[in-house]
Amino acid sequence: MLNQILYCMIDNTHELRIHFFDADGGDAIWIRYYGDDDIWHNILIDGGFIGSYSSTFQPVLRAISDVDEVVDLWVITHIDLDHIGAVLSFIRDKTIEDKEKLVKSYWFNHALFKLPGMKGKIGYKQGIDLRTYLETINKLTIE
């Protein structure tokens, strides 16, 4: 199924495509559209659990890079592990060299404080790791 999706990307048969991925029970969406500026744009929303990165988002990110496109925006809605896992895998992936060029901007709904009593489902520590990475590369958007 993923190969069919990536093939449609290369043949540019649609001006708008929205893909909802099975991200190991988590949430993961890829939106690709042809803009008024005559450029293909990519938006990712969340990423699912850590394990969904290698099966879903790593191939998508490689395909985007292979056709000289970028991810214009990666929206991370909140710090639950079924939303940020693949994003964390992306920032740890040493096989993708220029992450800052590949992903232009992030919107991350992050916590600035510790959430008490939340064990197992909310990735507080992982959320801090992601926030720190985005701060380090000056791509943490605070609205």
DSSP file with accessible surface (Angstrom, degrees, kcal/mol):
  #  RESIDUE AA STRUCTURE BP1 BP2  ACC     N-H-->O    O-->H-N    N-H-->O    O-->H-N    TCO  KAPPA ALPHA  PHI   PSI    X-CA   Y-CA   Z-CA
    1    1 A M     >        0   0  161      0, 0.0     4,-2.0     0, 0.0     5,-0.2   0.000 360.0 360.0 360.0 -45.4    0.0    0.0    0.0
    2    2 A L  H  >  +     0   0   34      1,-0.2     4,-2.7     2,-0.2     5,-0.2   0.906 360.0  55.2 -61.4 -39.1    2.8    2.5    0.9
    3    3 A N  H  > S+     0   0  131      1,-0.2     4,-2.3     2,-0.2    -1,-0.2   0.889 106.6  50.7 -61.3 -38.3    4.5    1.7   -2.4
    4    4 A Q  H  > S+     0   0  128      2,-0.2     4,-2.1     1,-0.2    -1,-0.2   0.912 110.6  49.5 -64.2 -41.5    1.3    2.7   -4.3
    5    5 A I  H  X S+     0   0   13     -4,-2.0     4,-1.4     1,-0.2    -2,-0.2   0.938 112.1  47.1 -62.7 -45.7    1.1    5.9   -2.3
    6    6 A L  H  X S+     0   0   22     -4,-2.7     4,-1.7     1,-0.2    -1,-0.2   0.876 109.2  54.8 -67.2 -33.8    4.7    6.8   -3.1
    7    7 A Y  H  X S+     0   0  146     -4,-2.3     4,-2.4     1,-0.2     5,-0.2   0.926 104.7  53.6 -63.9 -42.6    4.2    5.9   -6.8
    8    8 A C  H  X>S+     0   0   27     -4,-2.1     5,-0.9     1,-0.2     4,-0.8   0.843 105.6  56.1 -60.4 -30.7    1.3    8.4   -6.9
    9    9 A M  H  <5S+     0   0    3     -4,-1.4     3,-0.5     2,-0.2    -1,-0.2   0.934 108.7  45.3 -65.3 -44.6    3.6   11.0   -5.5
   10   10 A I  H  <5S+     0   0  104     -4,-1.7    -2,-0.2     1,-0.2    -1,-0.2   0.896 113.5  48.0 -70.1 -37.0    6.1   10.5   -8.3
   11   11 A D  H  <5S-     0   0   55     -4,-2.4    -1,-0.2    -5,-0.1    -2,-0.2   0.603  95.5-143.7 -84.2  -5.7    3.6   10.5  -11.1
   12   12 A N  T  <5 +     0   0   72     -4,-0.8    -3,-0.1    -3,-0.5    -4,-0.1   0.894  42.5 153.6  50.2  50.7    1.9   13.7   -9.8
   13   13 A T      < +     0   0   75     -5,-0.9     2,-0.4     1,-0.0    -1,-0.1   0.615  56.2  46.5 -87.5 -11.2   -1.6   12.5  -10.7
   14   14 A H        -     0   0   89     -6,-0.3     3,-0.1     1,-0.1    -1,-0.0  -0.973  63.1-147.3-133.1 146.1   -3.5   14.5   -8.1
   15   15 A E  S    S+     0   0  143     -2,-0.4    19,-2.5     1,-0.2     2,-0.3   0.672  93.3  28.1 -84.0 -16.8   -3.3   18.1   -6.9
   16   16 A L  E     +A   33   0A 101     17,-0.2     2,-0.4     2,-0.0    -1,-0.2  -0.974  65.3 174.1-145.5 128.6   -4.2   17.1   -3.4
   17   17 A R  E     -A   32   0A  49     15,-2.7    15,-2.7    -2,-0.3     2,-0.5  -1.000   8.1-169.9-133.7 135.2   -3.7   13.8   -1.6
   18   18 A I  E     -A   31   0A  83     -2,-0.4     2,-0.5    13,-0.2    13,-0.2  -0.995   8.2-169.7-125.1 124.3   -4.4   13.1    2.1
   19   19 A H  E     -A   30   0A  19     11,-2.8    11,-2.4    -2,-0.5     2,-0.6  -0.967  10.4-161.6-119.3 126.8   -3.1    9.8    3.6
   20   20 A F  E     -A   29   0A 155     -2,-0.5     2,-0.3     9,-0.2     9,-0.2  -0.942  21.9-152.5-103.7 119.4   -4.0    8.4    6.9
   21   21 A F        -     0   0   27      7,-2.6     2,-1.1    -2,-0.6     7,-0.4  -0.693  20.9-121.9 -97.4 147.4   -1.5    5.9    8.0
   22   22 A D        -     0   0  135     -2,-0.3     2,-0.5     1,-0.1     5,-0.1  -0.752  36.4-179.0 -79.1 102.0   -1.8    2.9   10.3
   23   23 A A  B >   -F   26   0B   1     -2,-1.1     3,-1.6     3,-0.8    26,-1.3  -0.420  61.9 -76.5-107.8  54.4    0.8    4.0   12.7
   24   24 A D  T 3  S-     0   0   86     -2,-0.5     3,-0.1     1,-0.3    27,-0.1   0.881 101.2 -42.5  56.7  40.0    0.7    1.1   15.1
   25   25 A G  T 3  S+     0   0   63      1,-0.3    -1,-0.3    24,-0.1     2,-0.1   0.418 122.7 104.0  88.8  -2.3   -2.5    2.4   16.7
   26   26 A G  B <  S-F   23   0B   8     -3,-1.6    -3,-0.8    21,-0.1     2,-0.4  -0.321  76.9 -90.2-101.4-175.3   -1.3    6.0   16.7
   27   27 A D        +     0   0   79     55,-1.5    21,-1.3    -5,-0.1    20,-0.8  -0.838  46.5 157.1-102.7 136.3   -2.1    9.0   14.6
   28   28 A A  E     + B   0  46A   4     -2,-0.4    -7,-2.6    -7,-0.4     2,-0.4  -0.884   9.0 175.8-160.0 124.8   -0.2    9.8   11.4
   29   29 A I  E     -AB  20  45A  35     16,-2.2    16,-2.7    -2,-0.3     2,-0.4  -0.988  12.0-164.0-134.8 141.7   -1.3   11.9    8.4
   30   30 A W  E     -AB  19  44A   1    -11,-2.4   -11,-2.8    -2,-0.4     2,-0.5  -0.992   7.1-171.2-126.1 124.5    0.5   13.1    5.3
   31   31 A I  E     -AB  18  43A  35     12,-3.3    12,-3.0    -2,-0.4     2,-0.4  -0.965   4.7-179.6-114.8 128.8   -1.0   15.9    3.2
   32   32 A R  E     +AB  17  42A   4    -15,-2.7   -15,-2.7    -2,-0.5     2,-0.3  -0.997  10.0 165.2-129.6 128.9    0.6   16.7   -0.2
   33   33 A Y  E     -AB  16  41A  83      8,-2.1     8,-3.1    -2,-0.4     2,-0.7  -0.981  38.9-118.6-144.2 156.6   -0.8   19.4   -2.5
   34   34 A Y  E     - B   0  40A  84    -19,-2.5     6,-0.2    -2,-0.3     2,-0.0  -0.849  40.6-146.7 -96.1 116.3    0.2   21.4   -5.5
   35   35 A G    >   -     0   0    8      4,-2.8     3,-1.9    -2,-0.7     4,-0.2  -0.275  26.3-106.5 -84.6 168.1    0.3   25.1   -4.5
   36   36 A D  T 3  S+     0   0  173      1,-0.3    -1,-0.1     2,-0.1    -2,-0.0   0.663 118.6  67.5 -62.3 -16.7   -0.5   28.3   -6.4
   37   37 A D  T 3  S-     0   0   85      2,-0.2    -1,-0.3     1,-0.0     3,-0.1   0.275 117.3-112.4 -87.9  10.1    3.3   28.8   -6.5
   38   38 A D  S <  S+     0   0  115     -3,-1.9     2,-0.4     1,-0.2    -2,-0.1   0.813  81.3 117.4  62.2  32.8    3.6   25.8   -8.8
   39   39 A I        -     0   0   93     -4,-0.2    -4,-2.8    -6,-0.0     2,-0.3  -0.978  68.5-118.0-129.1 143.2    5.4   23.8   -6.1
   40   40 A W  E     -B   34   0A  36     -2,-0.4    30,-0.3    -6,-0.2     2,-0.3  -0.634  33.1-160.1 -77.5 135.1    4.4   20.5   -4.4
   41   41 A H  E     -B   33   0A  21     -8,-3.1    -8,-2.1    -2,-0.3     2,-0.4  -0.911   5.3-157.1-119.4 148.1    4.0   21.0   -0.6
   42   42 A N  E     -B   32   0A   0     28,-0.5    30,-2.1    -2,-0.3    31,-1.3  -0.990   8.1-176.7-129.5 132.4    4.0   18.4    2.1
   43   43 A I  E     -Bc  31  73A  35    -12,-3.0   -12,-3.3    -2,-0.4     2,-0.4  -0.998   7.3-163.2-126.6 130.5    2.5   18.5    5.6
   44   44 A L  E     -Bc  30  74A   0     29,-2.3    31,-3.2    -2,-0.4     2,-0.5  -0.913   2.3-160.3-109.9 142.2    2.9   15.8    8.2
   45   45 A I  E     -Bc  29  75A  39    -16,-2.7   -16,-2.2    -2,-0.4    31,-0.2  -0.986  58.2 -40.1-125.1 118.5    0.6   15.6   11.2
   46   46 A D  E     -B   28   0A   6     29,-3.6   -17,-0.2    -2,-0.5   -18,-0.2  -0.057  57.6-130.9  57.0-164.1    1.9   13.5   14.1
   47   47 A G        -     0   0    0    -20,-0.8   -19,-0.2    36,-0.7    10,-0.2   0.426  27.2-123.7-161.8  -5.3    3.7   10.2   13.5
   48   48 A G        -     0   0    0    -21,-1.3    38,-1.8    34,-0.4    37,-0.5  -0.295  59.7 -22.9  80.6-171.5    2.4    7.4   15.5
   49   49 A F  S >  S-     0   0   86    -26,-1.3     3,-1.5    36,-0.3     4,-0.4  -0.210  72.8 -97.0 -69.2 167.1    4.5    5.2   17.9
   50   50 A I  T >  S+     0   0   86      1,-0.3     3,-1.7     2,-0.2     4,-0.5   0.883 121.7  58.8 -52.9 -43.3    8.3    4.8   17.5
   51   51 A G  T 3> S+     0   0   44      1,-0.3     4,-0.8     2,-0.2    -1,-0.3   0.739  93.7  65.5 -64.5 -21.8    7.9    1.6   15.6
   52   52 A S  H <>>S+     0   0    0     -3,-1.5     4,-2.0   -29,-0.2     5,-1.0   0.652  84.3  77.2 -77.4 -11.0    5.9    3.2   12.8
   53   53 A Y  I <4>S+     0   0   12     -3,-1.7     5,-3.3    -4,-0.4    -1,-0.2   0.970  96.0  42.2 -62.5 -53.4    8.8    5.4   11.7
   54   54 A S  I  45S+     0   0   79     -4,-0.5    -1,-0.2    -3,-0.2    -2,-0.2   0.848 121.4  41.6 -67.2 -30.1   10.7    2.7    9.8
   55   55 A S  I  <5S+     0   0   63     -4,-0.8    -1,-0.2     3,-0.1    -2,-0.2   0.748 134.4   7.6 -88.1 -22.2    7.5    1.2    8.2
   56   56 A T  I  X5S+     0   0   11     -4,-2.0     4,-1.7    -3,-0.1    -3,-0.2   0.719 126.7  35.1-123.7 -66.7    5.8    4.5    7.4
   57   57 A F  I  ><S+     0   0    0     -5,-1.0     4,-3.1   -10,-0.2     5,-0.3   0.838 109.1  59.3 -77.0 -31.8    7.5    7.8    7.8
   58   58 A Q  H  ><S+     0   0   45     -5,-3.3     4,-2.5    -6,-0.2     5,-0.2   0.966 110.2  44.1 -61.0 -47.3   11.1    6.9    6.9
   59   59 A P  H  > S+     0   0   37      0, 0.0     4,-2.3     0, 0.0    -1,-0.2   0.904 115.1  49.7 -62.6 -37.7   10.0    5.8    3.4
   60   60 A V  H  X S+     0   0    0     -4,-1.7     4,-2.6     2,-0.2    -2,-0.2   0.950 112.0  47.0 -64.8 -47.2    7.7    8.9    3.0
   61   61 A L  H  X S+     0   0    0     -4,-3.1     4,-2.4     1,-0.2    -1,-0.2   0.903 112.7  49.6 -63.0 -38.9   10.5   11.2    4.1
   62   62 A R  H  X S+     0   0   93     -4,-2.5     4,-3.0    -5,-0.3    -1,-0.2   0.910 110.9  49.8 -65.4 -41.7   13.0    9.5    1.7
   63   63 A A  H  X S+     0   0   11     -4,-2.3     4,-1.3     2,-0.2    -2,-0.2   0.914 110.6  50.0 -63.6 -41.8   10.5    9.8   -1.2
   64   64 A I  H  <>S+     0   0    0     -4,-2.6     5,-2.5     1,-0.2     3,-0.5   0.944 114.9  44.1 -61.0 -46.2    9.9   13.5   -0.5
   65   65 A S  H ><5S+     0   0   58     -4,-2.4     3,-2.1     1,-0.2    -2,-0.2   0.902 107.0  60.0 -65.5 -40.8   13.7   14.1   -0.4
   66   66 A D  H 3<5S+     0   0  126     -4,-3.0    -1,-0.2     1,-0.3    -2,-0.2   0.765 106.8  46.1 -62.2 -27.6   14.3   11.9   -3.5
   67   67 A V  T 3<5S-     0   0   53     -4,-1.3    -1,-0.3    -3,-0.5    -2,-0.2   0.136 120.7-109.0-100.7  20.1   12.1   14.2   -5.6
   68   68 A D  T < 5S+     0   0  153     -3,-2.1     2,-0.2     1,-0.2    -3,-0.2   0.836  76.8 129.6  57.4  39.5   13.7   17.3   -4.2
   69   69 A E      < -     0   0   26     -5,-2.5     2,-0.3    -6,-0.2    -1,-0.2  -0.611  43.5-145.6-108.0 174.5   10.7   18.3   -2.1
   70   70 A V        -     0   0   38    -30,-0.3     2,-0.8    -2,-0.2   -28,-0.5  -0.887  25.0-104.8-132.1 166.6   10.6   19.3    1.6
   71   71 A V  B     -g  103   0C   0     31,-3.6    33,-2.9    -2,-0.3    34,-0.5  -0.874  31.3-166.5 -89.5 112.5    8.2   18.9    4.4
   72   72 A D  S    S+     0   0   28    -30,-2.1     2,-0.3    -2,-0.8   -29,-0.2   0.858  70.5   5.7 -69.5 -34.7    6.9   22.4    4.7
   73   73 A L  E     -c   43   0A  24    -31,-1.3   -29,-2.3    31,-0.1     2,-0.5  -0.978  54.2-163.7-153.9 132.9    5.3   21.8    8.1
   74   74 A W  E     -cd  44 106A   0     31,-1.9    33,-2.1    -2,-0.3     2,-0.6  -0.971  18.7-158.4-117.4 112.0    5.3   18.9   10.6
   75   75 A V  E     -cd  45 107A  29    -31,-3.2   -29,-3.6    -2,-0.5     2,-0.6  -0.814   7.6-170.1 -92.1 123.1    2.4   19.4   13.1
   76   76 A I  E     - d   0 108A   1     31,-3.6    33,-2.4    -2,-0.6     3,-0.1  -0.946   4.3-166.5-114.5 106.4    2.9   17.6   16.4
   77   77 A T        -     0   0   46     -2,-0.6     2,-0.3    31,-0.2    -1,-0.1   0.819  59.8 -25.8 -70.8 -34.0   -0.5   17.9   18.2
   78   78 A H        -     0   0   59      2,-0.2    -1,-0.2    30,-0.0    32,-0.1  -0.974  65.3 -91.7-170.7 175.8    0.6   16.7   21.7
   79   79 A I        +     0   0   12     -2,-0.3    44,-1.8    30,-0.2    48,-0.2   0.346  68.4 129.8 -88.3   7.2    3.1   14.6   23.6
   80   80 A D  B >>  -H  122   0D  45     42,-0.2     3,-2.3     1,-0.1     4,-1.8  -0.349  67.2-121.8 -59.1 141.5    1.3   11.3   23.8
   81   81 A L  H 3> S+     0   0   39     40,-1.8     4,-1.4     1,-0.3     5,-0.2   0.770 110.0  62.6 -61.5 -25.7    3.7    8.6   22.7
   82   82 A D  H 34 S+     0   0   38     39,-0.4   -55,-1.5     1,-0.2   -34,-0.4   0.466 111.9  38.9 -80.4   3.8    1.3    7.5   19.9
   83   83 A H  H <4 S+     0   0   12     -3,-2.3   -36,-0.7   -57,-0.2   -35,-0.3   0.684 123.4  33.5-115.2 -35.6    1.7   10.9   18.3
   84   84 A I  H  X S+     0   0    0     -4,-1.8     4,-2.4   -37,-0.2     5,-0.2   0.541  88.8  93.7-104.0  -6.4    5.4   11.8   18.8
   85   85 A G  H  X S+     0   0    1     -4,-1.4     4,-2.1   -37,-0.5   -36,-0.3   0.919  90.4  42.0 -55.8 -51.3    7.1    8.4   18.6
   86   86 A A  H  > S+     0   0    0    -38,-1.8     4,-2.3     2,-0.2    -1,-0.2   0.841 111.3  57.0 -68.4 -30.0    8.0    8.5   14.9
   87   87 A V  H  > S+     0   0    0    -39,-0.3     4,-2.2    -4,-0.2    -1,-0.2   0.935 107.8  48.3 -64.9 -42.5    9.0   12.2   15.1
   88   88 A L  H  X S+     0   0    0     -4,-2.4     4,-1.4     1,-0.2    -2,-0.2   0.908 109.8  52.0 -62.8 -41.1   11.5   11.2   17.8
   89   89 A S  H  X S+     0   0   20     -4,-2.1     4,-0.8    -5,-0.2    -1,-0.2   0.890 107.7  53.7 -62.4 -37.6   12.8    8.3   15.6
   90   90 A F  H >< S+     0   0    0     -4,-2.3     3,-1.1     1,-0.2    -2,-0.2   0.948 108.0  47.6 -61.5 -47.9   13.2   10.9   12.7
   91   91 A I  H 3< S+     0   0   28     -4,-2.2    -1,-0.2     1,-0.3    -2,-0.2   0.783 115.6  46.6 -69.8 -19.6   15.4   13.2   14.8
   92   92 A R  H 3< S+     0   0  122     -4,-1.4     2,-0.7    -5,-0.2    -1,-0.3   0.530  83.8 112.0 -93.2  -9.0   17.5   10.2   16.0
   93   93 A D    X<  -     0   0   16     -3,-1.1     3,-0.9    -4,-0.8    -3,-0.0  -0.547  45.8-171.9 -72.5 108.3   17.8    8.7   12.4
   94   94 A K  T 3  S+     0   0  187     -2,-0.7    -1,-0.2     1,-0.2    -4,-0.0   0.593  76.9  71.3 -78.8  -8.1   21.5    9.1   11.5
   95   95 A T  T 3  S+     0   0   83      1,-0.1     2,-0.7     2,-0.0    -1,-0.2   0.650  86.3  70.0 -83.8 -13.6   20.9    8.0    7.9
   96   96 A I    <   -     0   0   17     -3,-0.9     3,-0.4    -6,-0.2    -1,-0.1  -0.909  67.8-175.4-103.9 111.1   19.1   11.3    7.1
   97   97 A E        +     0   0  186     -2,-0.7     2,-1.0     1,-0.2     3,-0.2   0.933  68.2  41.1 -78.8 -49.5   21.8   13.9    7.1
   98   98 A D     >  +     0   0   89      1,-0.2     4,-2.1     2,-0.1     3,-0.4  -0.565  59.4 156.7-106.9  72.8   20.1   17.3    6.6
   99   99 A K  H  > S+     0   0   27     -2,-1.0     4,-2.5    -3,-0.4    -1,-0.2   0.846  73.0  58.9 -62.9 -36.2   17.0   17.1    8.7
  100  100 A E  H  4 S+     0   0   95     -3,-0.2    -1,-0.2     1,-0.2    -2,-0.1   0.843 110.0  42.8 -65.7 -32.5   16.8   20.9    9.0
  101  101 A K  H  4 S+     0   0  145     -3,-0.4    -1,-0.2     1,-0.1    -2,-0.2   0.873 113.4  52.0 -77.5 -38.0   16.6   21.3    5.2
  102  102 A L  H  < S+     0   0   12     -4,-2.1   -31,-3.6     1,-0.2     2,-0.6   0.889 115.3  40.3 -68.2 -40.0   14.1   18.4    4.8
  103  103 A V  B  <  -g   71   0C   0     -4,-2.5    -1,-0.2   -33,-0.2   -31,-0.2  -0.927  67.1-175.9-114.5 110.7   11.7   19.7    7.4
  104  104 A K        +     0   0  116    -33,-2.9     2,-0.3    -2,-0.6   -32,-0.2   0.863  64.8   7.2 -74.2 -37.8   11.3   23.5    7.2
  105  105 A S        -     0   0   35    -34,-0.5   -31,-1.9   -33,-0.1     2,-0.4  -0.997  56.0-157.6-150.8 149.9    9.0   24.1   10.1
  106  106 A Y  E     -de  74 140A   0     33,-0.6    35,-0.6    -2,-0.3     2,-0.5  -0.974   5.4-160.8-125.7 142.1    7.4   22.4   13.1
  107  107 A W  E     -de  75 141A 133    -33,-2.1   -31,-3.6    -2,-0.4     2,-0.5  -0.993  22.1-179.7-114.9 118.8    4.3   23.3   15.1
  108  108 A F  E     -d   76   0A  10     33,-0.5     2,-1.5    -2,-0.5   -31,-0.2  -0.954  25.2-153.5-128.4 114.2    4.6   21.5   18.5
  109  109 A N        +     0   0  111    -33,-2.4     2,-0.2    -2,-0.5   -30,-0.2  -0.684  41.4 166.5 -82.5  89.6    1.9   21.7   21.1
  110  110 A H        -     0   0   33     -2,-1.5     2,-0.3   -32,-0.1    -2,-0.0  -0.701  36.9-116.3-112.7 160.7    4.3   21.0   24.0
  111  111 A A        -     0   0   20     -2,-0.2    20,-0.1     1,-0.1     4,-0.1  -0.731   9.0-161.9 -94.1 143.3    4.2   21.3   27.8
  112  112 A L  S    S+     0   0  127     -2,-0.3     2,-0.3     2,-0.1    -1,-0.1   0.371  77.0  46.3 -98.7   0.9    6.5   23.6   29.6
  113  113 A F  S    S-     0   0  134     11,-0.0     2,-0.2     0, 0.0    -2,-0.0  -0.932  94.0 -89.0-141.5 161.4    6.0   21.8   32.9
  114  114 A K        -     0   0  147     -2,-0.3    -2,-0.1     1,-0.1    11,-0.0  -0.516  33.2-137.9 -74.4 136.7    5.9   18.3   34.3
  115  115 A L    >   -     0   0   48     -2,-0.2     3,-0.9     3,-0.1     9,-0.1  -0.858  24.6-134.8 -96.0 114.0    2.5   16.5   34.2
  116  116 A P  T 3  S+     0   0  110      0, 0.0     3,-0.1     0, 0.0    -1,-0.0  -0.354  75.6   9.2 -73.8 145.6    2.1   14.7   37.5
  117  117 A G  T 3  S+     0   0   78      1,-0.2     2,-0.8    -2,-0.1    -2,-0.0   0.633  85.4 129.3  71.1  16.5    0.8   11.1   37.6
  118  118 A M    <   +     0   0  103     -3,-0.9     2,-0.4     2,-0.0     6,-0.2  -0.854  29.8 168.8-108.0 101.8    0.9   10.3   33.9
  119  119 A K        -     0   0  194     -2,-0.8     2,-0.5    -3,-0.1     4,-0.1  -0.943  55.9  -3.5-118.8 133.8    2.8    7.1   33.3
  120  120 A G  S    S+     0   0   68     -2,-0.4   -39,-0.1     2,-0.3    -1,-0.1  -0.150 123.3  52.9  92.4 -41.0    3.0    5.1   30.2
  121  121 A K  S    S+     0   0  172     -2,-0.5   -40,-1.8     1,-0.1     2,-0.6   0.777  97.4  61.5-102.3 -32.7    0.8    7.0   27.8
  122  122 A I  B    S-H   80   0D  36    -42,-0.2     2,-1.5   -41,-0.1    -2,-0.3  -0.874  71.8-147.2-100.8 125.0    2.1   10.5   27.9
  123  123 A G     >  +     0   0    0    -44,-1.8     4,-3.3    -2,-0.6     5,-0.2  -0.484  35.1 156.6 -89.9  65.8    5.6   10.9   26.8
  124  124 A Y  H  > S+     0   0   67     -2,-1.5     4,-2.1    -6,-0.2    -1,-0.2   0.952  77.8  42.1 -55.9 -51.8    6.6   13.8   29.1
  125  125 A K  H  > S+     0   0  129     -3,-0.3     4,-2.3     1,-0.2    -1,-0.2   0.934 116.9  48.3 -61.9 -43.4   10.3   13.0   28.9
  126  126 A Q  H  > S+     0   0   56      1,-0.2     4,-2.5     2,-0.2    -1,-0.2   0.875 108.7  54.7 -65.4 -35.4   10.1   12.3   25.2
  127  127 A G  H  X S+     0   0    4     -4,-3.3     4,-2.7     2,-0.2    -1,-0.2   0.898 107.9  49.2 -63.2 -39.6    8.2   15.6   24.8
  128  128 A I  H  X S+     0   0   36     -4,-2.1     4,-2.9    -5,-0.2    -2,-0.2   0.921 109.8  52.0 -64.5 -42.9   11.0   17.4   26.5
  129  129 A D  H  X S+     0   0   49     -4,-2.3     4,-2.2     2,-0.2    -2,-0.2   0.925 112.4  45.3 -58.9 -45.2   13.6   15.7   24.2
  130  130 A L  H  X S+     0   0    0     -4,-2.5     4,-2.6     2,-0.2     5,-0.2   0.933 112.7  50.2 -65.9 -44.1   11.6   16.8   21.2
  131  131 A R  H  X S+     0   0   39     -4,-2.7     4,-2.5     1,-0.2    -2,-0.2   0.930 110.6  50.6 -59.8 -43.3   11.2   20.3   22.5
  132  132 A T  H  X S+     0   0   62     -4,-2.9     4,-2.5     2,-0.2    -1,-0.2   0.921 110.1  49.7 -61.6 -44.0   15.0   20.5   23.2
  133  133 A Y  H  X S+     0   0   47     -4,-2.2     4,-1.8     2,-0.2    -1,-0.2   0.946 111.9  47.5 -60.0 -47.7   15.8   19.3   19.7
  134  134 A L  H  <>S+     0   0    0     -4,-2.6     5,-3.0     1,-0.2     6,-0.6   0.880 112.3  50.1 -64.7 -36.1   13.5   21.9   18.1
  135  135 A E  H ><5S+     0   0   90     -4,-2.5     3,-1.5    -5,-0.2    -1,-0.2   0.917 107.2  55.7 -64.3 -41.5   14.9   24.7   20.3
  136  136 A T  H 3<5S+     0   0  105     -4,-2.5    -2,-0.2     1,-0.3    -1,-0.2   0.857 112.8  39.9 -60.8 -37.6   18.5   23.6   19.3
  137  137 A I  T 3<5S-     0   0   17     -4,-1.8    -1,-0.3    -5,-0.1    -2,-0.2   0.271 113.3-117.1 -97.0  12.4   17.8   24.0   15.6
  138  138 A N  T < 5S+     0   0  149     -3,-1.5    -3,-0.2    -5,-0.1    -2,-0.1   0.865  83.9 114.8  57.2  39.5   15.7   27.2   16.1
  139  139 A K      < +     0   0   37     -5,-3.0     2,-0.8    -6,-0.2   -33,-0.6   0.122  30.7 118.8-125.0  22.1   12.5   25.6   14.8
  140  140 A L  E     -e  106   0A  28     -6,-0.6     2,-0.6    -5,-0.1   -33,-0.1  -0.792  52.2-154.3 -89.3 111.4   10.3   25.6   17.9
  141  141 A T  E     -e  107   0A  38     -2,-0.8     2,-0.5   -35,-0.6   -33,-0.5  -0.775  11.5-172.7 -89.7 123.3    7.3   27.7   17.0
  142  142 A I              0   0  124     -2,-0.6   -33,-0.1   -35,-0.1    -2,-0.0  -0.975 360.0 360.0-118.0 117.8    5.7   29.3   20.0
  143  143 A E              0   0  199     -2,-0.5    -2,-0.0     0, 0.0     0, 0.0  -0.757 360.0 360.0-100.8 360.0    2.4   31.1   19.3
